[in-house]
Amino acid sequence: MPANTPLVQTHPSANDRPLERVPDIADLLVAYLAQIGVEYVFGIPGGAIEPLYNALARSSRAGGVRHILARHESGAAFMADGYARESGKIGVCCATSGPGATNLITGVACAYDNDIPLLVITGQPALPAFGKLPLQESACTGVNVLGMFQHCTRYNSLVSHPKQLESKLVAAMQCATRAPRGPVHLSIPVDVFRSPSQTLVPSYDLRALLAPSSLVDDEALASLCTMLSESRKTVLIIGGWCCEAIDPILQFAQLKGATFVTTPDGKGLVNPYHPLFRGVFGFGGHASAEAALCDEDVDLVLAIGVSMGEWNSGGWSGSLLNERLVHIDESEDNLALTPMARFHIRGRILSIFNRLIEGMHDGGPGCTRPLERTSPRLVLPAWRPDAMLAAPEKYESDATPIKPQRLMRELGRLFPPETRFLADTGNSVSWATHYLHPADRRISERRIGGGERKRGAGRRKAGGGWLRVTMNFASMGWAIGGAIGTAVANPDAPVVCITGDGSVLMNGQEISVAVAEKQTVIFVVLNDQALGMVKHGQRMAKAEQIGCDMPPTDFAALARALGAPAHTIRSPEDLAALDIDALCKRKGPTLLDVLIDPDEVPPMNVRMRVLLNQH
């Protein structure tokens, strides 16, 4: 053939024009995510999951679902967790096979133990290569990642044929959103991902299938109404799963004249200056909360949306877990933890309290007679959260290095009402739970006030309010990724991540994601040159001091190296000098390296009581 002979026709006829690309299974999966309003997928690419990334690229160009690149797969899971809590939608994270999938497991396990709905997608080598030791094989042959996920997901399956995708996806999503909620996992081989799909239009309407039900047990509700009518004094304990129902719960408390306490993960649902609030019960909590529950006049305690783990139950405290308890929850798993309770009522918390409020007025459906209520003009003594602090003098201290108690005071005072705070595992969560008391909280911006959700919305508020913490599995560094996911879900609200130096050294690389995505996240690092909770726990237990000290680290310099502006804070004056308004308006993250007093012991008596077998 002559050298100048063209390899292709330069003027093709109409019959030679390329055909339109046939959509594949990966495109169909992304179409389902778009159908339920998911905007982002968090992950890291690799060969086995390349078709999904191709589909996400096409979606992003069309203005649809797009990908956010994490720096480590556990960070991707933490981001999906934060996104789910803020948006009320399912968080989605993905990874390639082998180490990509195993790196996800810590974040997925954390979501599992905290009932956060995630869709976790991992790739696999092509099916014909199974058992032949292909690179990063990790399904039912090779390293069995599918088996690993079995223990930290609500649904877990290998999609071994393209016709399985839709049915398994629907089953997984329903498991993710029905109590007990949590992560679900689909592992999809690369050749299945690439299989042609007949259509880009999903066969099923996931929005309708995932719409929350409003089932209420009428007989149980009638029994509860009778108990409330006969109760001399009732106290409420509000847990982290009360978010969508918090308005009617607080309305009920006001009508009933019932004081309330919260769990650590329920604190962010209420205004800490509410006149009926008596503090946090459990880890990092307040003596006033325990006193409210131990009041001899209290004959009924309503625990609402409380999971009853160690941190939420005050280390399984007898002041809560006794015959006065009525446990109200949607999850049978949670109810199973309170066999000593006087009564269980299972159902959607929003529906139950809407019905109770009807009963306060006229003995509405399920109530045999109108419930007694106090006057709407009930006058209560002034109540300030400062009164329940363990060390109020340190809350006001001007000392240098800054006291962590004073730091919490300033964070609550300086940032605007719409700010979301995330407190990381370790001393961060104990300091924030006890001392962070911002005023004038507005937590119901996007909730349909007081009523049932519109059917077909396929979402409900996942929980957290103005303060987000992680209970139970309690992964260090969760808040760093979680803050980024929160900011992605709601770019109009500043996000403050309160974290420790140990957590940053584990997961601080994710700050680079906030830089790339231009997310307004303020990372507040409690720098005490130690794994603080370990250090103080060892001292309180009179154990050996080992494995807790770290060398001085300039986290401000580290943040600048990642592309984020940073400030070193040593005193209250340094905090006062910051332009908080500018930080909150900046499209990008800022890090505050706060050198706190390393000798201040956080309020962690509940944890120590459990460790020392004193519960």
C-alpha angles and dihedrals in degrees: 000000000000115000093242096052109119117239092217134027112271093206107037120193122238090263091058096055113120116260120244113269113265111235115243136209091271089058090051091052091052089048089058091052090051090049092062094043100256107158104182142036117200119208153093122267130235140161098274093053098037095114091060090052090050089053091048090051090053091046093049092052088054092051095257136112111344138191128247114202114227122199094227128017093239086057089054090055091047090050091051088050092053091046091052093049094050101039101036087227129111114280114227127205132168142188140175122258126284115012092009089061096042090051088060094057100085092053092044092049090050090053090046093055090047097045095241113158112235134163107216116195123189130178129229135195116266114292096243088059095056110123094016095094098252116180112292095355106181113153125094089319125050114016101000103230090158088063091049092054090050090080099050105038137073091221128017128178146150113233100219099169131036091236089061096061101084097043093045092045092052092048091048095049092049090052090049094055103036120083121297085044125193147120124326126197133214119182112198126189115229094244091053089050089053095048112119117257121214091222145004090223112096115237093221135048103235091183091066094039093053097043109127117252123227101216116162127180102233095196092050091046091052090051091050091050090053091051091049092049091052096042117110094198128006129194125193126212110199118207134198095267094064096085101112090042100043095106096057091039091057090043089053091049091051093048092046094042089232121155117223141205128194138218117243091263091045096053094087091060095068140052105253088217093059107130092231095050115109101179141264121317117208133020112019089002137144134263088228090064093053090046090054090054094043094051106129091220092060110099099165130045117187110204106195123192092343117150094202097222121148097277096042097047098046090253091315091307120197089222087073107023102066143098094288091067124111109185116205116188144135093224122080088201090064094045090052089066093064107057089147093062121116091229144001125208118186124196145086105319094216092055094046094053094043086056092046091053089052087052091053088061107038112349089267127193112333095013118103092203138007112282117242112253136183124242114284085232092061108159114214129185116263111271126196124180089225087074093065099048119122093221110019092167091061090048086065098034120133092197125137124253087046117254113241088228090059091045090058090049092053095045090054092046101043104045123076123258095257093058118125114216122201117191117201128223114279129036089340093072095045094050092046095045093052105032110022105099112156115181131226097031118186107195104157102068098129103021119109095245117249097329141091118285117258107268114251095031089113094207143082132186106279096208144255109102114196094337123049123191134163119235132193107010089035103188116199111240094025092123094055094061092031091057091054092050089049092052092048091052093048113021091173095069125068113239122212117197112199106198141153133247090248092054092049091052088053101043109004092116087081088074083079088066091057088050092051094045094042092232121171100236123146109205110205109194118199098214112195097140091244147075085262103197090047092048096049093040091055091049094048091048091046088236129147115288101237139140097008108092122091131186120256111283127193100220091175089061090046091053092049089051088056091050102261126120113240143188131204112226121198104154143020087259090060089054093048090053093061120103096229093178090058092048091052093049096045115107096227141043130288127198125213112199100203116193100207129189101275094205097062109110114220121228098265103135093127091059093047092049090055094045091051092046093243097131 
